[in-house]
Amino acid sequence: MQDQENNQAGEQPAEATAETKAAAQAEQTVAQAATEQAATAQTNLEEQLAVAVAKAAEMQDAFLRAKADIENVRRRAQEDISKAHKFAIENFAEAMVPVKDSLEMALSIETPSIEALKEGVDMTLKQLVSAFEKNKLVEILPQAGDKLDPMKHQAISMVPAEQDANTVVTVLQKGYMIADRLLRPALVTVAQ
């Protein structure tokens, strides 16, 4: 019996040692798996960080390029506005130069006849009207009986007349518009 007891006692420590070894191996395997998982997670995080840094650099580059483009557009727009202000009357000036030339030629004639002078003034007036038309400078010349338009006419006085009240009786001075903008109102007298 003692042998049996010794056998059983001897078996138990061997079994316990095997179980302990198995448990230690399991723990070691779990620890290795955890270490590998942590290393993989760290590598994954490093890759994600590298991707995020590259993307941030790309976005910063795109931002700087967009900012430079906007600055260039703003600068070009300011230059265009400056040129437009400087040369706004260029077309009108080109149309007025022949009118000046005609007037100077008329004054250079030493003994002009009245008929030649009248013909020269008529031709100069036609050049001036043509210059006005090219540059959209339009006359405002209301007719007698037209309703007073305060946006285009300026009433100088009211006179008794046989026509409706607030209608144009006479035009004292023509008015002018550039395209749709009033340059000078027509001076008129209106009926009371």
Backbone as a printed PyTorch tensor [residue, N CA C, xyz], in Angstrom:
tensor([[[  0.7930,  -1.1710,   0.0000],
         [  0.0000,   0.0000,   0.0000],
         [  0.8470,   1.2510,   0.0000]],

        [[  1.9010,   1.0750,   0.6610],
         [  2.7580,   2.2210,   0.7020],
         [  3.3080,   2.5130,  -0.6810]],

        [[  3.5550,   1.4630,  -1.4250],
         [  4.0360,   1.6910,  -2.7760],
         [  2.9920,   2.4120,  -3.6080]],

        [[  1.7730,   2.0190,  -3.3760],
         [  0.7030,   2.6870,  -4.1320],
         [  0.6090,   4.1460,  -3.7380]],

        [[  0.7480,   4.3320,  -2.4260],
         [  0.6680,   5.7170,  -1.9710],
         [  1.8340,   6.5040,  -2.5420]],

        [[  3.0250,   5.8640,  -2.5570],
         [  4.1940,   6.5560,  -3.1070],
         [  4.0020,   6.8150,  -4.6000]],

        [[  3.4200,   5.8380,  -5.2880],
         [  3.1520,   6.0200,  -6.7190],
         [  2.1780,   7.1660,  -6.9510]],

        [[  1.1540,   7.1940,  -6.1380],
         [  0.1560,   8.2630,  -6.3050],
         [  0.7750,   9.6090,  -5.9540]],

        [[  1.5820,   9.5750,  -4.8750],
         [  2.2160,  10.8190,  -4.4610],
         [  3.2030,  11.2600,  -5.5340]],

        [[  3.9190,  10.3170,  -6.1400],
         [  4.8720,  10.6420,  -7.1780],
         [  4.1900,  11.1200,  -8.4450]],

        [[  3.0390,  10.6370,  -8.6920],
         [  2.3170,  11.0340,  -9.8940],
         [  1.7690,  12.4420,  -9.7740]],

        [[  1.3500,  12.7560,  -8.5910],
         [  0.7600,  14.0780,  -8.4140],
         [  1.7660,  15.1810,  -8.6880]],

        [[  2.9820,  15.0840,  -8.1590],
         [  3.9100,  16.1790,  -8.4630],
         [  4.2470,  16.2140,  -9.9420]],

        [[  4.3340,  15.0810, -10.6000],
         [  4.6360,  15.0940, -12.0270],
         [  3.4870,  15.7340, -12.7890]],

        [[  2.2620,  15.4160, -12.3860],
         [  1.0920,  16.0160, -13.0480],
         [  1.0450,  17.5050, -12.7720]],

        [[  1.3610,  17.8680, -11.5330],
         [  1.3360,  19.2800, -11.1550],
         [  2.4110,  20.0290, -11.9280]],

        [[  3.5260,  19.4370, -12.1190],
         [  4.6150,  20.0750, -12.8480],
         [  4.2310,  20.2310, -14.3030]],

        [[  3.6090,  19.2290, -14.8700],
         [  3.1730,  19.3080, -16.2650],
         [  2.1070,  20.3810, -16.4310]],

        [[  1.1930,  20.4420, -15.4700],
         [  0.1420,  21.4540, -15.5440],
         [  0.7460,  22.8470, -15.3860]],

        [[  1.7060,  22.9560, -14.4910],
         [  2.3590,  24.2330, -14.2530],
         [  3.1100,  24.6620, -15.5020]],

        [[  3.7760,  23.6930, -16.1270],
         [  4.4940,  24.0030, -17.3670],
         [  3.5200,  24.4180, -18.4630]],

        [[  2.4170,  23.6820, -18.5440],
         [  1.4160,  24.0010, -19.5670],
         [  0.8420,  25.4010, -19.3150]],

        [[  0.5830,  25.7030, -18.0290],
         [  0.0280,  27.0120, -17.6850],
         [  1.0510,  28.0940, -17.9960]],

        [[  2.3080,  27.8140, -17.7080],
         [  3.3690,  28.7850, -17.9740],
         [  3.5140,  29.0030, -19.4700]],

        [[  3.4200,  27.9190, -20.2370],
         [  3.5000,  28.0500, -21.6940],
         [  2.3140,  28.8310, -22.2360]],

        [[  1.1420,  28.5720, -21.6690],
         [ -0.0570,  29.2930, -22.1040],
         [  0.1040,  30.7760, -21.8010]],

        [[  0.6200,  31.0580, -20.5890],
         [  0.8210,  32.4680, -20.2330],
         [  1.8520,  33.1010, -21.1550]],

        [[  2.8970,  32.3650, -21.4600],
         [  3.9420,  32.8730, -22.3320],
         [  3.3820,  33.1090, -23.7280]],

        [[  2.5530,  32.2060, -24.2090],
         [  1.9340,  32.3490, -25.5190],
         [  1.0150,  33.5680, -25.5400]],

        [[  0.2310,  33.7270, -24.4590],
         [ -0.6680,  34.8860, -24.3590],
         [  0.1650,  36.1650, -24.3140]],

        [[  1.2660,  36.1400, -23.5410],
         [  2.1260,  37.3120, -23.4360],
         [  2.7620,  37.6300, -24.7860]],

        [[  3.1930,  36.5910, -25.5150],
         [  3.7750,  36.7960, -26.8400],
         [  2.7280,  37.3630, -27.7890]],

        [[  1.5380,  36.8090, -27.7230],
         [  0.4450,  37.2920, -28.5900],
         [  0.1400,  38.7490, -28.2660]],

        [[  0.1240,  39.0740, -26.9590],
         [ -0.1580,  40.4570, -26.5500],
         [  0.9630,  41.3730, -27.0240]],

        [[  2.2160,  40.9240, -26.9140],
         [  3.3540,  41.7230, -27.3650],
         [  3.2980,  41.9230, -28.8720]],

        [[  2.9990,  40.8440, -29.5990],
         [  2.8790,  40.9560, -31.0580],
         [  1.7410,  41.8850, -31.4440]],

        [[  0.6260,  41.7630, -30.7120],
         [ -0.5330,  42.6150, -30.9920],
         [ -0.1800,  44.0730, -30.6990]],

        [[  0.5300,  44.3270, -29.6110],
         [  0.9380,  45.6960, -29.2670],
         [  1.8940,  46.2290, -30.3190]],

        [[  2.8280,  45.3880, -30.7850],
         [  3.7800,  45.8130, -31.8150],
         [  3.0330,  46.1130, -33.1110]],

        [[  2.0800,  45.2530, -33.4440],
         [  1.2740,  45.4750, -34.6540],
         [  0.4650,  46.7590, -34.5220]],

        [[ -0.1260,  46.9560, -33.3370],
         [ -0.9160,  48.1710, -33.1070],
         [ -0.0250,  49.4010, -33.2000]],

        [[  1.1880,  49.3320, -32.6540],
         [  2.1050,  50.4630, -32.7050],
         [  2.5160,  50.7370, -34.1490]],

        [[  2.8160,  49.6740, -34.9030],
         [  3.1680,  49.8310, -36.3120],
         [  2.0030,  50.4430, -37.0730]],

        [[  0.7850,  49.9620, -36.7780],
         [ -0.4170,  50.4760, -37.4280],
         [ -0.5980,  51.9590, -37.0920]],

        [[ -0.3970,  52.3150, -35.8240],
         [ -0.5150,  53.7140, -35.4170],
         [  0.5500,  54.5780, -36.0860]],

        [[  1.7620,  54.0520, -36.1940],
         [  2.8250,  54.7990, -36.8580],
         [  2.4930,  55.0280, -38.3300]],

        [[  1.9290,  54.0090, -38.9780],
         [  1.5230,  54.1490, -40.3800],
         [  0.4210,  55.1910, -40.5110]],

        [[ -0.5620,  55.1300, -39.6010],
         [ -1.6490,  56.1070, -39.6340],
         [ -1.1130,  57.5130, -39.3970]],

        [[ -0.1710,  57.6540, -38.4780],
         [  0.4300,  58.9520, -38.2010],
         [  1.1720,  59.4750, -39.4230]],

        [[  1.9100,  58.6040, -40.0980],
         [  2.6450,  59.0080, -41.3020],
         [  1.6770,  59.4540, -42.3900]],

        [[  0.5750,  58.7300, -42.5540],
         [ -0.4350,  59.0970, -43.5540],
         [ -1.0590,  60.4480, -43.1980]],

        [[ -1.3690,  60.6370, -41.8960],
         [ -1.9790,  61.8960, -41.4510],
         [ -1.0250,  63.0660, -41.6410]],

        [[  0.2640,  62.8680, -41.3550],
         [  1.2540,  63.9340, -41.5310],
         [  1.3810,  64.2810, -43.0160]],

        [[  1.4170,  63.2660, -43.8750],
         [  1.5090,  63.5110, -45.3200],
         [  0.2810,  64.2600, -45.8160]],

        [[ -0.8860,  63.8670, -45.3330],
         [ -2.1250,  64.5260, -45.7480],
         [ -2.1420,  65.9770, -45.2620]],

        [[ -1.6790,  66.2300, -44.0410],
         [ -1.6230,  67.5940, -43.5020],
         [ -0.6740,  68.4550, -44.3340]],

        [[  0.4540,  67.8900, -44.7210],
         [  1.4060,  68.6320, -45.5550],
         [  0.7910,  68.9490, -46.9140]],

        [[  0.0710,  67.9880, -47.4740],
         [ -0.6000,  68.1880, -48.7650],
         [ -1.6590,  69.2830, -48.6580]],

        [[ -2.4390,  69.2520, -47.5670],
         [ -3.4780,  70.2650, -47.3560],
         [ -2.8630,  71.6460, -47.1590]],

        [[ -1.7590,  71.7220, -46.4430],
         [ -1.0940,  73.0020, -46.2260],
         [ -0.5810,  73.5530, -47.5570]],

        [[ -0.0070,  72.6780, -48.3790],
         [  0.4610,  73.1010, -49.6950],
         [ -0.7020,  73.6140, -50.5450]],

        [[ -1.8230,  72.8890, -50.5340],
         [ -3.0020,  73.3170, -51.3020],
         [ -3.5240,  74.6530, -50.7880]],

        [[ -3.5230,  74.8330, -49.4670],
         [ -3.9840,  76.0910, -48.8730],
         [ -3.0980,  77.2490, -49.3090]],

        [[ -1.7790,  77.0470, -49.2470],
         [ -0.8560,  78.1090, -49.6360],
         [ -0.9960,  78.4600, -51.1110]],

        [[ -1.2110,  77.4500, -51.9530],
         [ -1.4100,  77.7100, -53.3910],
         [ -2.7040,  78.4900, -53.6290]],

        [[ -3.7750,  78.0980, -52.9470],
         [ -5.0540,  78.7980, -53.0940],
         [ -4.9290,  80.2410, -52.6110]],

        [[ -4.2240,  80.4340, -51.5150],
         [ -4.0240,  81.7850, -50.9830],
         [ -3.2400,  82.6350, -51.9780]],

        [[ -2.2180,  82.0620, -52.5860],
         [ -1.4250,  82.7880, -53.5840],
         [ -2.2670,  83.1220, -54.8120]],

        [[ -3.1000,  82.1750, -55.2480],
         [ -3.9770,  82.4260, -56.3960],
         [ -4.9330,  83.5730, -56.1080]],

        [[ -5.5160,  83.5750, -54.9260],
         [ -6.4530,  84.6470, -54.5580],
         [ -5.7370,  85.9890, -54.5210]],

        [[ -4.5440,  86.0100, -53.9960],
         [ -3.7580,  87.2540, -53.9410],
         [ -3.4480,  87.7460, -55.3530]],

        [[ -3.1100,  86.8210, -56.2650],
         [ -2.8380,  87.2050, -57.6550],
         [ -4.0790,  87.7610, -58.3350]],

        [[ -5.2170,  87.1310, -58.1080],
         [ -6.4700,  87.6150, -58.7040],
         [ -6.8030,  89.0070, -58.1630]],

        [[ -6.6340,  89.2100, -56.8590],
         [ -6.9200,  90.5160, -56.2570],
         [ -5.9980,  91.5890, -56.8420]],

        [[ -4.7230,  91.2660, -56.9910],
         [ -3.7580,  92.2210, -57.5360],
         [ -4.0930,  92.5610, -58.9930]],

        [[ -4.4330,  91.5290, -59.7850],
         [ -4.7970,  91.7860, -61.1880],
         [ -6.0560,  92.6390, -61.2900]],

        [[ -7.0280,  92.3750, -60.4150],
         [ -8.2640,  93.1630, -60.4240],
         [ -7.9670,  94.6190, -60.0810]],

        [[ -7.0930,  94.8610, -59.1190],
         [ -6.7360,  96.2420, -58.7800],
         [ -6.0350,  96.9260, -59.9490]],

        [[ -5.1570,  96.2140, -60.6320],
         [ -4.4840,  96.7810, -61.8000],
         [ -5.4880,  97.1080, -62.9010]],

        [[ -6.4470,  96.2030, -63.1370],
         [ -7.4710,  96.4460, -64.1560],
         [ -8.3140,  97.6600, -63.8100]],

        [[ -8.6850,  97.7970, -62.5430],
         [ -9.4730,  98.9500, -62.1190],
         [ -8.6720, 100.2310, -62.2950]],

        [[ -7.4110, 100.1790, -61.9390],
         [ -6.5500, 101.3530, -62.0870],
         [ -6.4420, 101.7580, -63.5560]],

        [[ -6.2460, 100.7740, -64.4370],
         [ -6.1660, 101.0700, -65.8690],
         [ -7.4950, 101.5980, -66.3940]],

        [[ -8.5940, 101.0370, -65.9150],
         [ -9.9170, 101.5010, -66.3580],
         [-10.1330, 102.9610, -65.9710]],

        [[ -9.6930, 103.3460, -64.7570],
         [ -9.8230, 104.7440, -64.3370],
         [ -8.9380, 105.6570, -65.1880]],

        [[ -7.7140, 105.2130, -65.4640],
         [ -6.7870, 106.0410, -66.2370],
         [ -7.2630, 106.2480, -67.6690]],

        [[ -7.7650, 105.1830, -68.2750],
         [ -8.0710, 105.2350, -69.6990],
         [ -9.5700, 105.1750, -70.0010]],

        [[-10.3930, 105.5750, -69.0540],
         [-11.8490, 105.4980, -69.2300],
         [-12.3300, 106.3660, -70.3770]],

        [[-11.7040, 107.5060, -70.6010],
         [-12.1880, 108.4060, -71.6460],
         [-11.4130, 108.2540, -72.9570]],

        [[-10.6220, 107.1990, -73.0660],
         [ -9.7960, 107.0270, -74.2600],
         [-10.6310, 107.0130, -75.5400]],

        [[-11.7190, 106.2360, -75.5600],
         [-12.5580, 106.1740, -76.7670],
         [-13.1610, 107.5340, -77.0850]],

        [[-13.6250, 108.2260, -76.0510],
         [-14.2320, 109.5350, -76.2640],
         [-13.1680, 110.5210, -76.7700]],

        [[-11.9770, 110.4550, -76.2040],
         [-10.8990, 111.3470, -76.6270],
         [-10.5390, 111.0970, -78.0950]],

        [[-10.4930, 109.8230, -78.4940],
         [-10.2000, 109.5020, -79.8960],
         [-11.2540, 110.0880, -80.8260]],

        [[-12.5060, 110.0930, -80.3960],
         [-13.5790, 110.6360, -81.2250],
         [-13.5580, 112.1640, -81.2490]],

        [[-13.0060, 112.7830, -80.1970],
         [-12.9980, 114.2460, -80.1230],
         [-11.8100, 114.8760, -80.8540]],

        [[-10.7560, 114.1530, -81.0790],
         [ -9.5660, 114.7080, -81.7410],
         [ -9.8880, 115.2510, -83.1360]],

        [[-10.6560, 114.5410, -83.9840],
         [-10.9830, 115.1120, -85.3040],
         [-11.8100, 116.4010, -85.1970]],

        [[-12.6370, 116.5190, -84.1760],
         [-13.4260, 117.7440, -83.9910],
         [-12.4860, 118.9140, -83.7120]],

        [[-11.5190, 118.6900, -82.8510],
         [-10.5410, 119.7430, -82.5460],
         [ -9.7510, 120.1060, -83.7970]],

        [[ -9.3380, 119.0900, -84.5650],
         [ -8.5910, 119.3480, -85.7980],
         [ -9.3960, 120.2280, -86.7490]],

        [[-10.6820, 119.9370, -86.8910],
         [-11.5410, 120.7230, -87.7850],
         [-11.6650, 122.1670, -87.3110]],

        [[-11.8260, 122.3620, -86.0080],
         [-11.9280, 123.7180, -85.4780],
         [-10.6280, 124.4910, -85.6980]],

        [[ -9.4890, 123.8400, -85.4940],
         [ -8.2000, 124.4960, -85.7250],
         [ -8.0080, 124.8580, -87.1910]],

        [[ -8.4520, 123.9670, -88.1010],
         [ -8.3520, 124.2690, -89.5420],
         [ -9.2140, 125.4650, -89.8870]],

        [[-10.4050, 125.5440, -89.2950],
         [-11.2910, 126.6730, -89.5760],
         [-10.6600, 127.9850, -89.1110]],

        [[ -9.9730, 127.9480, -87.9820],
         [ -9.3390, 129.1680, -87.4750],
         [ -8.0670, 129.5240, -88.2340]],

        [[ -7.4660, 128.5620, -88.9010],
         [ -6.2220, 128.8280, -89.6300],
         [ -6.4670, 129.5260, -90.9690]],

        [[ -7.6730, 129.5170, -91.4780],
         [ -7.9750, 130.1900, -92.7560],
         [ -7.9420, 131.6980, -92.5000]],

        [[ -7.1620, 132.4180, -93.3420],
         [ -6.9680, 133.8470, -93.1070],
         [ -8.1920, 134.6800, -93.4460]],

        [[ -8.7780, 134.4740, -94.5760],
         [ -9.9660, 135.2540, -94.9560],
         [-11.0710, 134.3030, -95.3790]],

        [[-11.7650, 133.7150, -94.3940],
         [-12.8210, 132.7720, -94.7640],
         [-14.0870, 133.5140, -95.2060]],

        [[-14.7720, 132.9060, -96.1490],
         [-16.0730, 133.4640, -96.5320],
         [-17.0950, 132.9360, -95.5320]],

        [[-18.1770, 133.6260, -95.4100],
         [-19.2210, 133.2250, -94.4660],
         [-19.7580, 131.8520, -94.8540]],

        [[-19.9000, 131.6380, -96.1390],
         [-20.4250, 130.3500, -96.6140],
         [-19.4560, 129.2120, -96.2690]],

        [[-18.1540, 129.4120, -96.4660],
         [-17.1570, 128.3860, -96.1600],
         [-17.1010, 128.1440, -94.6490]],

        [[-17.2090, 129.2140, -93.8790],
         [-17.1970, 129.0980, -92.4260],
         [-18.4080, 128.3070, -91.9350]],

        [[-19.5700, 128.6150, -92.5190],
         [-20.7950, 127.8960, -92.1370],
         [-20.6850, 126.4200, -92.5000]],

        [[-20.1440, 126.1200, -93.6640],
         [-19.9740, 124.7310, -94.0930],
         [-19.0110, 123.9910, -93.1660]],

        [[-17.9280, 124.6590, -92.7710],
         [-16.9490, 124.0500, -91.8640],
         [-17.5500, 123.7820, -90.4840]],

        [[-18.3330, 124.7300, -89.9610],
         [-18.9800, 124.5480, -88.6590],
         [-19.9870, 123.4080, -88.7370]],

        [[-20.7150, 123.3140, -89.8460],
         [-21.6960, 122.2390, -90.0270],
         [-20.9960, 120.8740, -90.0450]],

        [[-19.8710, 120.7820, -90.7420],
         [-19.1280, 119.5180, -90.7910],
         [-18.5610, 119.1670, -89.4080]],

        [[-18.0980, 120.1740, -88.6900],
         [-17.5530, 119.9530, -87.3480],
         [-18.6540, 119.4820, -86.4050]],

        [[-19.8240, 120.0690, -86.5200],
         [-20.9600, 119.6480, -85.6940],
         [-21.3290, 118.1930, -85.9870]],

        [[-21.3020, 117.7920, -87.2600],
         [-21.5880, 116.4010, -87.6150],
         [-20.5490, 115.4580, -86.9850]],

        [[-19.2740, 115.8720, -86.9720],
         [-18.2370, 115.0600, -86.3330],
         [-18.5010, 114.9370, -84.8250]],

        [[-18.9290, 116.0530, -84.2340],
         [-19.2060, 116.0500, -82.7950],
         [-20.4010, 115.1520, -82.4700]],

        [[-21.4470, 115.2210, -83.2610],
         [-22.6300, 114.3620, -83.0640],
         [-22.2380, 112.8940, -83.2270]],

        [[-21.3990, 112.6090, -84.2100],
         [-20.9270, 111.2360, -84.4290],
         [-20.1180, 110.7500, -83.2230]],

        [[-19.2750, 111.6260, -82.6720],
         [-18.4870, 111.2570, -81.4870],
         [-19.4080, 110.9730, -80.3090]],

        [[-20.4560, 111.7760, -80.1390],
         [-21.4210, 111.5580, -79.0580],
         [-22.1280, 110.2170, -79.2380]],

        [[-22.5500, 109.9160, -80.4520],
         [-23.2650, 108.6610, -80.7100],
         [-22.3760, 107.4460, -80.4380]],

        [[-21.1240, 107.5020, -80.8660],
         [-20.2020, 106.3850, -80.6460],
         [-20.0110, 106.1050, -79.1550]],

        [[-20.0620, 107.1510, -78.3630],
         [-19.8110, 107.0120, -76.9290],
         [-21.0870, 107.0450, -76.0930]],

        [[-22.2350, 106.8500, -76.7510],
         [-23.5330, 106.7360, -76.0780],
         [-23.8760, 107.9680, -75.2490]],

        [[-23.5140, 109.1190, -75.7540],
         [-23.8840, 110.3900, -75.1410],
         [-25.1340, 110.8640, -75.8880]],

        [[-26.2810, 110.8180, -75.2030],
         [-27.5730, 111.0440, -75.8450],
         [-28.1650, 112.3720, -75.3780]],

        [[-28.7280, 113.1180, -76.3310],
         [-29.3880, 114.3850, -76.0060],
         [-30.7250, 114.1370, -75.3190]],

        [[-31.0590, 115.0420, -74.4040],
         [-32.4080, 115.0650, -73.8290],
         [-33.0310, 116.3630, -74.3270]],

        [[-33.9680, 116.2510, -75.2440],
         [-34.6120, 117.4240, -75.8300],
         [-36.1250, 117.2030, -75.8220]],

        [[-36.7810, 117.5500, -74.6930],
         [-38.2320, 117.3520, -74.6330],
         [-38.9560, 118.3300, -75.5590]],

        [[-40.1090, 117.9150, -76.0280],
         [-40.9340, 118.7600, -76.8980],
         [-41.9620, 119.4980, -76.0500]],

        [[-42.4440, 120.6270, -76.5830],
         [-43.4870, 121.3770, -75.8730],
         [-44.6980, 120.4590, -75.7010]],

        [[-45.2410, 120.4390, -74.4810],
         [-46.3970, 119.5960, -74.1870],
         [-46.0270, 118.2730, -73.5280]],

        [[-44.7550, 117.8970, -73.5600],
         [-44.3150, 116.6620, -72.8770],
         [-44.4630, 116.8380, -71.3670]],

        [[-44.7660, 115.7520, -70.6940],
         [-44.9000, 115.7610, -69.2390],
         [-43.5230, 115.9870, -68.6200]],

        [[-43.4530, 116.7850, -67.5590],
         [-42.1910, 117.0450, -66.8630],
         [-41.7020, 115.7430, -66.2140]],

        [[-40.4600, 115.3770, -66.5150],
         [-39.8400, 114.1900, -65.9180],
         [-38.7110, 114.6740, -65.0080]],

        [[-38.9220, 114.6620, -63.6910],
         [-37.8920, 115.1970, -62.7890],
         [-36.5730, 114.4250, -62.8370]],

        [[-36.5770, 113.2250, -63.4130],
         [-35.3420, 112.4520, -63.5320],
         [-34.4980, 112.9300, -64.7260]],

        [[-35.1150, 113.6520, -65.6720],
         [-34.3950, 114.1130, -66.8570],
         [-34.4780, 115.6240, -67.0670]],

        [[-35.4770, 116.2620, -66.4600],
         [-35.7020, 117.6970, -66.6840],
         [-35.5570, 118.4580, -65.3780]],

        [[-35.1240, 119.7220, -65.5090],
         [-35.0870, 120.6090, -64.3530],
         [-35.9300, 121.8240, -64.6930]],

        [[-37.0040, 122.0210, -63.9190],
         [-37.9000, 123.1520, -64.1640],
         [-37.2700, 124.4080, -63.5780]],

        [[-37.0830, 125.4050, -64.4280],
         [-36.5010, 126.6730, -63.9940],
         [-37.5960, 127.5960, -63.4870]],

        [[-38.7370, 127.5860, -64.1800],
         [-39.8540, 128.4400, -63.7590],
         [-41.1600, 127.8570, -64.2530]],

        [[-42.2320, 128.3560, -63.6480],
         [-43.5840, 127.9780, -64.0940],
         [-44.1920, 129.1990, -64.7510]],

        [[-44.7730, 128.9950, -65.9160],
         [-45.3710, 130.1070, -66.6620],
         [-46.8150, 129.7700, -66.9840]],

        [[-47.6430, 130.7990, -67.0700],
         [-49.0260, 130.5240, -67.4790],
         [-49.0320, 130.0690, -68.9410]],

        [[-49.7750, 129.0280, -69.2240],
         [-49.8430, 128.5060, -70.5950],
         [-51.1870, 127.8350, -70.8030]],

        [[-51.5300, 127.6200, -72.0670],
         [-52.8090, 127.0070, -72.4110],
         [-52.7030, 125.4930, -72.5270]],

        [[-51.7590, 124.8990, -71.8720],
         [-51.5980, 123.4510, -71.9090],
         [-51.6870, 122.8940, -70.4940]],

        [[-51.6780, 121.5790, -70.3890],
         [-51.8230, 120.9340, -69.0820],
         [-50.7350, 121.3950, -68.1150]],

        [[-51.0800, 121.3790, -66.8340],
         [-50.1100, 121.7520, -65.8000],
         [-48.9780, 120.7260, -65.7620]],

        [[-47.8010, 121.1850, -65.3710],
         [-46.5950, 120.3510, -65.2760],
         [-46.1880, 119.7230, -66.6070]],

        [[-46.4160, 120.4570, -67.6790],
         [-45.9140, 120.0190, -68.9800],
         [-44.8940, 121.0450, -69.4620]],

        [[-43.9830, 120.6220, -70.3350],
         [-42.9080, 121.4780, -70.8310],
         [-43.4900, 122.5290, -71.7690]],

        [[-43.1200, 123.7950, -71.5130],
         [-43.5290, 124.8890, -72.4030],
         [-42.3770, 125.1920, -73.3540]],

        [[-41.1930, 125.4480, -72.8050],
         [-40.0200, 125.7120, -73.6490],
         [-38.7870, 125.0250, -73.0520]],

        [[-37.8370, 124.7400, -73.9320],
         [-36.5660, 124.1590, -73.5040],
         [-35.5280, 125.2680, -73.5670]],

        [[-34.9160, 125.5620, -72.4270],
         [-33.8950, 126.6080, -72.3690],
         [-32.5050, 126.0470, -72.6740]],

        [[-32.2840, 124.7830, -72.3090],
         [-30.9930, 124.1430, -72.5560],
         [-31.1940, 122.6350, -72.6360]],

        [[-30.5750, 122.0020, -73.6510],
         [-30.6730, 120.5520, -73.8010],
         [-29.9940, 119.8590, -72.6160]],

        [[-30.4630, 118.6550, -72.3390],
         [-29.8090, 117.8180, -71.3400],
         [-29.0790, 116.6870, -72.0390]],

        [[-28.2730, 115.9460, -71.2750],
         [-27.5210, 114.8380, -71.8530],
         [-27.4830, 113.6600, -70.8830]],

        [[-27.4670, 112.4630, -71.4700],
         [-27.3230, 111.2290, -70.7010],
         [-26.1720, 110.4250, -71.3010]],

        [[-25.4320, 109.7540, -70.4350],
         [-24.4150, 108.7980, -70.8930],
         [-24.9930, 107.4280, -70.5860]],

        [[-25.2950, 106.6930, -71.6490],
         [-25.9880, 105.4000, -71.5250],
         [-27.2650, 105.6310, -70.7280]],

        [[-27.3930, 105.0820, -69.5280],
         [-28.6120, 105.2630, -68.7310],
         [-28.4260, 106.2430, -67.5850]],

        [[-27.3000, 106.9180, -67.5210],
         [-27.0120, 107.8400, -66.4150],
         [-27.1530, 109.2810, -66.8840]],

        [[-27.8160, 110.0780, -66.0590],
         [-28.0160, 111.4870, -66.3720],
         [-26.7110, 112.2460, -66.1880]],

        [[-26.2870, 112.9470, -67.2390],
         [-25.0870, 113.7870, -67.1730],
         [-25.4980, 115.2030, -66.8080]],

        [[-26.5100, 115.7150, -67.4980],
         [-27.0230, 117.0650, -67.2330],
         [-28.5090, 117.0770, -67.5810]],

        [[-29.3550, 117.5680, -66.6690],
         [-30.7900, 117.6130, -66.9910],
         [-31.0910, 118.7350, -67.9830]],

        [[-32.1580, 118.5810, -68.7250],
         [-32.6070, 119.6300, -69.6310],
         [-33.2700, 120.7300, -68.7970]],

        [[-32.9160, 121.9750, -69.0770],
         [-33.5370, 123.1090, -68.3600],
         [-34.7810, 123.5240, -69.1260]],

        [[-35.9330, 123.5430, -68.4400],
         [-37.2040, 123.8050, -69.1010],
         [-38.0550, 124.7520, -68.2540]],

        [[-39.0230, 125.3770, -68.9420],
         [-40.0950, 126.0830, -68.2310],
         [-41.3250, 125.2060, -68.3520]],

        [[-42.1610, 125.2210, -67.3100],
         [-43.3410, 124.3450, -67.3160],
         [-44.6070, 125.1720, -67.1460]],

        [[-45.7110, 124.5930, -67.5610],
         [-47.0080, 125.2510, -67.4510],
         [-47.5030, 125.1610, -66.0190]],

        [[-48.1640, 126.2510, -65.5830],
         [-48.7440, 126.2490, -64.2250],
         [-49.9800, 125.3840, -64.1820]]])
